[in-house]
Amino acid sequence: MKNLTYLSTIVIACLLSASSCKKDTKDPEPEPTPVSPVTPSYSVPTTYNFTNTATGITTATNCIAMLGELTNYLRSTHTTTAATQPTVSAQKLKDMYANANSQFTLAALNTCGINLKAKSGTALNYPTLQDASFDDAEPASIASAANPTTTTASSGVKGKLVSPTLARAILVNGNGYEYKEYLEKGVMGAVFYYQATTILSTIGSLDNTTIVNGSTAQEKAWDEAFGYFGVPTDFPTNLTGLKNWGSYCNSVNVAIGSNAAIMNAFLQGRAAIVNKDNAGRDAARNAVIANWEKVAAAKCISYLKAAKTNLSDQATLHHNLSEGWGFVVAFQYNPNKTISNADITTLLNYFGTNLYNMPTANFDLAIAKLETVFGLNASLIP
């Protein structure tokens, strides 16, 4: 039997780390988490227009831009013909992750003093595993799969899967997990989601009196958390340029009301900080975290539903399953998550260590588990 690849390793690590169990929520309908039943006495703006928000938001938007360049570079390997299969540099991928050696096309990113590796949460040894996934010498790595390969992937064989009907080709490891999704969803979970939810969870410990460069520590931190959401300051009126979590939030908004729920909470929390309203800040913080978590759950359901309709198209099937799996893994990076470690373990067991062996019945079991935990209705989720 072949050794499990690094993707399987992270799954097993998550299974081993699950130790606590919370009671599942069983709300019958997907209702947004409210911010506060009390109307504040101060004004709350309708857009994210506060004093000196640029510094905090820019930190997050730089991280988002870095991931964009990383995934675009990796996406270049998704060619549908062997003749145009490019190679990728493992060192360049590692440099971009650590922001070393000026590898970004956008010059400002190379000198911004921020890097994704340092921002990554360390749960499951994520930064080390992400680096290993780039390395030429790693048998399961992205570079070794792409440099170059004409191999059609199959169980136990890394390589390329090409859709017979769509202009889609993906690189997967020997267990059928898509490399791009491990990178993209990994950074979305271990950097953006981790940073935002950790900042919000500890916001009350930061100074909200001393003004440095135009804002307090609380204000700057809240702005950074908002930046990781990946939306414009006049969201959801303006849906232009949505990135990562913001785009996924919008895609499930009709089903779960996530756009206004999260944006309004961000606005109310920032206004509460300005007005020294700690109770209002904390209520808004709780609403952001809870509704953001529901976005991850709803998107996992969406991808599992899509997988059910693409069983004969291996490229599309494995892409959808890898996306869904990535959102489950992301749950663990939220220090105030609703879902229990035991339920995360259950969901990861449904995916298993080899996607080629995932029974179709497990698609529905995973969907049902997410419905129960988060009070979602899968029939409403596109």
C-alpha positions as CSV (number, residue, x, y, z in Angstrom):
1,M,0.0,0.0,0.0
2,K,1.3,3.4,-0.9
3,N,2.2,5.8,1.9
4,L,-0.3,8.5,2.5
5,T,0.5,11.9,1.0
6,Y,0.8,15.1,2.9
7,L,-2.9,15.8,2.3
8,S,-3.8,12.6,3.9
9,T,-1.4,13.5,6.8
10,I,-3.3,16.7,7.5
11,V,-6.6,14.8,7.6
12,I,-5.3,12.2,10.0
13,A,-3.7,14.9,12.2
14,C,-7.1,16.6,12.4
15,L,-8.8,13.4,13.3
16,L,-6.2,12.8,16.1
17,S,-6.6,16.4,17.4
18,A,-10.3,16.1,18.0
19,S,-10.9,15.9,21.7
20,S,-13.8,18.0,22.7
21,C,-17.5,17.7,21.9
22,K,-20.2,20.3,21.9
23,K,-23.9,19.8,21.7
24,D,-25.1,20.2,18.1
25,T,-27.4,23.1,17.3
26,K,-30.7,22.0,15.7
27,D,-32.4,25.1,14.5
28,P,-34.8,24.1,11.7
29,E,-34.1,27.2,9.5
30,P,-31.0,29.0,8.4
31,E,-31.4,32.3,10.3
32,P,-28.5,34.9,10.5
33,T,-27.1,35.3,13.9
34,P,-28.4,38.7,15.3
35,V,-25.9,41.4,16.4
36,S,-27.8,42.9,19.3
37,P,-31.4,43.4,20.3
38,V,-30.6,46.9,21.6
39,T,-30.3,49.8,19.2
40,P,-27.2,51.8,20.0
41,S,-27.4,55.4,21.0
42,Y,-24.7,56.4,18.5
43,S,-24.7,56.5,14.7
44,V,-23.6,53.4,12.8
45,P,-22.5,54.2,9.2
46,T,-23.9,52.2,6.2
47,T,-20.4,51.8,4.7
48,Y,-17.1,50.9,6.3
49,N,-16.1,54.6,6.5
50,F,-14.2,55.2,9.7
51,T,-11.2,57.3,10.6
52,N,-7.9,55.9,9.4
53,T,-8.9,52.4,8.5
54,A,-6.3,52.0,5.7
55,T,-3.5,50.6,7.7
56,G,-5.4,47.6,9.1
57,I,-7.3,46.8,6.0
58,T,-4.2,47.1,3.8
59,T,-2.4,44.4,5.9
60,A,-5.2,42.0,5.0
61,T,-5.6,43.0,1.4
62,N,-1.9,42.5,0.8
63,C,-2.3,38.9,2.1
64,I,-5.3,38.4,-0.3
65,A,-3.3,39.8,-3.2
66,M,-0.4,37.4,-2.4
67,L,-2.7,34.4,-2.4
68,G,-4.1,35.6,-5.7
69,E,-0.7,35.6,-7.3
70,L,0.2,32.2,-5.8
71,T,-3.0,30.5,-7.1
72,N,-2.7,32.1,-10.5
73,Y,0.8,30.8,-10.8
74,L,-0.3,27.3,-9.8
75,R,-3.4,27.5,-12.0
76,S,-1.1,27.8,-15.0
77,T,-0.6,24.1,-14.7
78,H,-4.3,23.4,-15.3
79,T,-3.9,23.0,-19.1
80,T,-6.1,20.5,-20.9
81,T,-3.4,19.3,-23.3
82,A,0.0,17.7,-22.5
83,A,1.7,19.8,-25.1
84,T,1.1,23.0,-23.2
85,Q,1.9,21.6,-19.8
86,P,4.1,24.2,-18.0
87,T,6.5,23.6,-15.2
88,V,6.4,25.3,-11.9
89,S,9.3,26.2,-9.5
90,A,9.0,24.8,-6.0
91,Q,11.4,27.5,-4.8
92,K,9.3,30.2,-6.3
93,L,6.2,28.9,-4.6
94,K,8.0,28.7,-1.3
95,D,9.4,32.2,-1.8
96,M,6.0,33.6,-2.5
97,Y,4.5,31.9,0.6
98,A,7.3,33.5,2.7
99,N,7.6,36.7,0.7
100,A,11.2,36.2,-0.1
101,N,13.4,37.1,-3.1
102,S,10.8,39.5,-4.7
103,Q,8.7,37.0,-6.5
104,F,5.4,38.9,-6.7
105,T,4.4,40.7,-9.9
106,L,2.9,43.5,-7.9
107,A,6.1,45.2,-6.7
108,A,4.5,46.7,-3.6
109,L,3.9,43.2,-2.2
110,N,7.6,42.4,-2.2
111,T,8.4,45.3,0.1
112,C,5.2,45.4,2.3
113,G,6.8,43.5,5.2
114,I,4.0,40.9,5.3
115,N,4.2,37.2,4.5
116,L,1.6,34.5,4.5
117,K,3.8,32.0,6.2
118,A,4.2,34.1,9.3
119,K,0.5,34.9,9.3
120,S,-0.5,31.2,9.2
121,G,-2.0,29.4,12.1
122,T,0.1,26.6,13.4
123,A,-2.7,24.0,13.9
124,L,-1.7,20.7,12.4
125,N,1.7,22.1,11.6
126,Y,0.2,23.9,8.7
127,P,3.1,26.2,7.7
128,T,5.6,23.3,7.5
129,L,3.1,21.1,5.6
130,Q,2.4,23.9,3.1
131,D,6.1,24.4,2.4
132,A,6.5,20.6,2.0
133,S,3.7,20.6,-0.6
134,F,5.8,22.9,-2.8
135,D,9.1,21.0,-2.6
136,D,10.5,19.2,-5.6
137,A,11.9,16.5,-3.5
138,E,8.5,15.6,-1.9
139,P,7.0,12.7,-3.8
140,A,3.5,14.1,-3.4
141,S,4.3,17.7,-4.1
142,I,2.8,20.1,-6.5
143,A,6.1,20.6,-8.3
144,S,6.8,16.9,-8.8
145,A,3.2,16.5,-10.2
146,A,3.6,19.3,-12.6
147,N,7.1,19.2,-13.9
148,P,6.0,18.0,-16.3
149,T,3.4,15.3,-16.2
150,T,1.3,13.7,-18.9
151,T,0.1,11.1,-16.5
152,T,-3.6,10.7,-16.0
153,A,-4.2,10.7,-12.3
154,S,-5.8,7.7,-10.6
155,S,-5.9,6.2,-7.1
156,G,-2.4,6.0,-6.0
157,V,-1.0,8.0,-9.0
158,K,-0.6,11.8,-8.8
159,G,-1.1,13.7,-12.0
160,K,-3.7,15.5,-14.1
161,L,-7.5,15.0,-14.4
162,V,-9.1,16.5,-17.5
163,S,-12.9,17.1,-17.7
164,P,-14.4,15.5,-20.8
165,T,-17.0,18.3,-21.1
166,L,-15.6,21.4,-19.4
167,A,-12.5,23.4,-20.1
168,R,-11.1,22.2,-16.8
169,A,-7.9,20.3,-15.9
170,I,-6.7,19.9,-12.3
171,L,-3.6,18.5,-10.7
172,V,-4.3,16.0,-7.9
173,N,-2.2,13.9,-5.5
174,G,-2.4,10.1,-5.4
175,N,-5.4,10.3,-3.1
176,G,-7.4,12.6,-5.5
177,Y,-7.1,15.8,-3.5
178,E,-6.5,18.9,-5.7
179,Y,-3.3,20.7,-5.0
180,K,-4.7,24.2,-5.9
181,E,-7.5,23.8,-3.4
182,Y,-5.1,22.6,-0.7
183,L,-3.2,25.8,-1.2
184,E,-6.1,28.2,-1.7
185,K,-8.5,26.9,0.9
186,G,-5.5,26.3,3.2
187,V,-4.5,29.9,3.2
188,M,-8.1,31.0,3.3
189,G,-8.5,28.9,6.5
190,A,-5.1,29.0,8.1
191,V,-4.4,32.7,7.4
192,F,-7.5,34.8,6.5
193,Y,-10.1,33.0,8.7
194,Y,-7.6,32.2,11.4
195,Q,-6.4,35.8,11.6
196,A,-9.9,37.4,11.5
197,T,-11.5,35.1,14.1
198,T,-8.5,35.2,16.4
199,I,-8.3,39.0,16.2
200,L,-12.1,39.3,16.9
201,S,-11.9,36.7,19.7
202,T,-9.2,38.7,21.6
203,I,-10.3,42.2,20.6
204,G,-11.3,43.1,24.2
205,S,-7.7,42.6,25.4
206,L,-6.4,45.4,23.1
207,D,-6.0,49.0,24.1
208,N,-8.8,51.3,23.0
209,T,-7.5,54.5,24.5
210,T,-4.1,55.4,23.1
211,I,-4.2,56.7,19.6
212,V,-1.2,55.7,17.5
213,N,-1.1,56.9,13.8
214,G,-4.7,57.9,14.0
215,S,-6.3,54.9,15.6
216,T,-6.3,52.7,18.7
217,A,-5.1,49.2,18.7
218,Q,-8.6,47.9,18.9
219,E,-9.7,49.9,15.9
220,K,-6.7,48.9,13.8
221,A,-7.2,45.2,14.7
222,W,-10.9,45.3,13.8
223,D,-10.0,46.9,10.5
224,E,-7.6,44.1,9.7
225,A,-10.2,41.5,10.5
226,F,-12.6,43.2,8.2
227,G,-10.0,43.3,5.5
228,Y,-9.7,39.5,5.5
229,F,-13.4,39.2,4.6
230,G,-12.5,40.4,1.1
231,V,-15.2,42.9,0.3
232,P,-15.4,46.6,-0.7
233,T,-16.2,49.2,2.0
234,D,-19.7,49.6,0.5
235,F,-20.6,45.9,0.5
236,P,-23.2,44.5,-0.1
237,T,-24.5,47.4,-2.2
238,N,-21.3,47.0,-4.2
239,L,-20.4,43.5,-5.3
240,T,-17.4,44.5,-7.4
241,G,-14.1,42.9,-6.7
242,L,-15.1,40.3,-4.1
243,K,-12.2,38.1,-3.0
244,N,-12.1,34.7,-1.5
245,W,-14.4,34.7,1.6
246,G,-16.4,37.7,0.3
247,S,-17.1,35.9,-3.0
248,Y,-18.1,32.7,-1.3
249,C,-20.3,34.7,1.2
250,N,-22.1,36.3,-1.7
251,S,-22.7,33.0,-3.5
252,V,-24.7,31.6,-0.5
253,N,-26.3,34.9,0.5
254,V,-29.8,34.1,-0.9
255,A,-29.9,30.9,1.1
256,I,-28.5,32.2,4.5
257,G,-28.6,36.0,4.4
258,S,-24.9,36.2,5.0
259,N,-24.0,39.4,3.2
260,A,-26.0,41.9,5.4
261,A,-25.5,39.8,8.5
262,I,-21.7,39.9,8.4
263,M,-21.3,43.4,7.0
264,N,-23.8,45.0,9.4
265,A,-22.0,43.3,12.3
266,F,-18.6,44.6,11.1
267,L,-20.1,48.1,10.9
268,Q,-21.8,47.9,14.3
269,G,-18.7,46.5,16.0
270,R,-16.4,49.2,14.6
271,A,-18.8,51.9,15.6
272,A,-19.1,50.4,19.1
273,I,-15.3,50.5,19.5
274,V,-15.2,54.1,18.5
275,N,-17.9,54.8,21.1
276,K,-16.3,52.6,23.8
277,D,-19.4,50.3,23.8
278,N,-17.8,47.0,24.8
279,A,-21.1,45.1,25.0
280,G,-22.1,46.3,21.5
281,R,-18.6,45.4,20.2
282,D,-18.8,41.9,21.7
283,A,-22.3,41.2,20.4
284,A,-21.1,42.3,16.9
285,R,-18.0,40.2,17.2
286,N,-20.0,37.1,18.0
287,A,-22.3,37.8,15.0
288,V,-19.4,38.1,12.6
289,I,-17.8,34.9,13.8
290,A,-21.0,32.8,13.8
291,N,-22.2,34.0,10.4
292,W,-18.8,33.6,8.8
293,E,-18.7,30.0,10.1
294,K,-22.1,29.4,8.5
295,V,-20.7,30.6,5.1
296,A,-18.0,27.8,5.3
297,A,-20.7,25.3,6.2
298,A,-23.0,26.4,3.4
299,K,-20.2,26.4,0.8
300,C,-19.2,22.8,1.9
301,I,-22.8,21.8,1.3
302,S,-22.8,23.6,-2.1
303,Y,-19.7,21.7,-3.3
304,L,-21.0,18.3,-2.0
305,K,-24.2,18.9,-3.9
306,A,-22.2,19.7,-7.0
307,A,-20.1,16.6,-6.6
308,K,-23.3,14.5,-6.6
309,T,-24.2,15.8,-10.1
310,N,-20.7,15.2,-11.5
311,L,-19.9,11.6,-10.6
312,S,-18.8,10.7,-14.1
313,D,-16.5,13.7,-14.6
314,Q,-13.5,13.0,-12.5
315,A,-11.9,16.4,-12.8
316,T,-15.0,18.2,-11.7
317,L,-15.9,15.7,-9.1
318,H,-12.5,15.9,-7.4
319,H,-12.4,19.6,-7.7
320,N,-15.7,19.9,-5.8
321,L,-14.8,17.4,-3.2
322,S,-11.4,19.1,-2.6
323,E,-13.2,22.4,-2.2
324,G,-15.7,21.0,0.3
325,W,-13.0,19.3,2.3
326,G,-11.0,22.5,2.4
327,F,-13.9,24.3,4.1
328,V,-14.2,21.5,6.7
329,V,-10.5,21.8,7.5
330,A,-10.9,25.6,7.8
331,F,-13.3,25.2,10.7
332,Q,-10.5,24.2,13.1
333,Y,-8.8,27.6,12.8
334,N,-11.7,29.5,14.5
335,P,-11.1,29.7,18.2
336,N,-14.8,30.4,18.8
337,K,-16.2,27.8,16.4
338,T,-19.8,26.5,16.9
339,I,-18.9,23.1,15.4
340,S,-17.3,20.7,17.8
341,N,-14.0,18.8,17.2
342,A,-16.0,15.6,17.3
343,D,-18.2,16.8,14.4
344,I,-15.2,18.0,12.4
345,T,-13.7,14.5,12.8
346,T,-17.0,12.9,11.7
347,L,-17.0,15.1,8.6
348,L,-13.4,14.4,7.7
349,N,-14.1,10.7,8.1
350,Y,-16.9,11.0,5.5
351,F,-14.3,12.4,3.1
352,G,-11.7,9.8,4.1
353,T,-8.0,9.8,3.2
354,N,-8.6,8.9,-0.5
355,L,-11.3,10.7,-2.4
356,Y,-11.4,7.9,-5.0
357,N,-12.9,5.7,-2.3
358,M,-15.4,8.2,-0.9
359,P,-18.8,6.5,-1.0
360,T,-21.6,8.6,-2.6
361,A,-23.7,7.9,0.4
362,N,-21.2,9.9,2.4
363,F,-22.0,13.0,0.4
364,D,-25.5,13.0,1.9
365,L,-24.2,12.1,5.4
366,A,-21.9,15.1,5.4
367,I,-24.6,17.4,4.1
368,A,-27.0,16.2,6.8
369,K,-24.4,16.7,9.5
370,L,-23.8,20.3,8.4
371,E,-27.5,21.0,8.3
372,T,-27.9,19.7,11.8
373,V,-24.9,21.5,13.3
374,F,-25.6,24.9,11.7
375,G,-29.4,24.9,11.3
376,L,-29.1,25.0,7.5
377,N,-31.5,23.8,4.8
378,A,-29.4,22.2,2.0
379,S,-32.3,22.5,-0.5
380,L,-32.0,26.3,-0.4
381,I,-28.2,26.3,-1.0
382,P,-27.1,26.6,-4.7
